[in-house]
Amino acid sequence: MLFVVFAYATVTGFGYHISSIGRSSVPFLTVADHDLGRWAVLAWIAGIVSVLAALVSGASSQARMLFDAGRSGLLPARLGRLRATTGTPLNALIVMAVTGLAIIGAWWITHLLSGHTAAMNPVGLYAECSTMGTIVILVVYLLTNLSLPVFMWRRHRAMFSAARHVAVPALGSAVLIVPFIELCEPGQPSPYSTFPFIALALVAVAAAISGLVIHRHPSTGSGEATPVPGA
């Protein structure tokens, strides 16, 4: 609801000139600076707090995914260990932080080597990483929708519902078609034109690794729904 309100306020503040919004690095703050004067600092503080909260939430959720994959055998077992004193997935958090820094470093080096140094700014990094990440997460959403009916039928057949566990995931999968087409449309500028191929490569590598792990250890993932004491 707040996102809709802020989006409406931003578009209205720009006089419904969409092209002007696209040229602004942070449209909401641009409107705040123009209309609120010195009180715009409140919007900046709110924005910083929001970004930090989103960062903490995202890091925590992604670390939990690494932790769960580690304890189920899909990733190295070290990732599935909890810190004894706090019960937090410390190893998974460290790997998540190092991976994030590595992505920033790779992005910086790639722009230096390609000569596109004009785009080396935090907003450019956010735009490129969020676009690449969105393509990958859409694949995750699609696979989740496809796997839900199978999971419920095999593990919880007494609770299985055709409407909830087949029709709703099918509708969710259909909705994903539009963003897939928009993000993977040919003719986009570099580096966005390469993102669909990178996403396909990541999916292929992940499928190969998971297939190899399950082939070597058939019981991998069997304890996926098992709760973790203290987690």
PyMOL commands that set and color helices and strands:
alter all, ss='L'
color gray80, all
select helices_A, chain A and resi 2-13+18-23+27-72+77-80+90-114+117-119+122-155+157-159+162-175+177-183+192-216
alter helices_A, ss='H'
color red, helices_A
deselect
rebuild
show_as cartoon
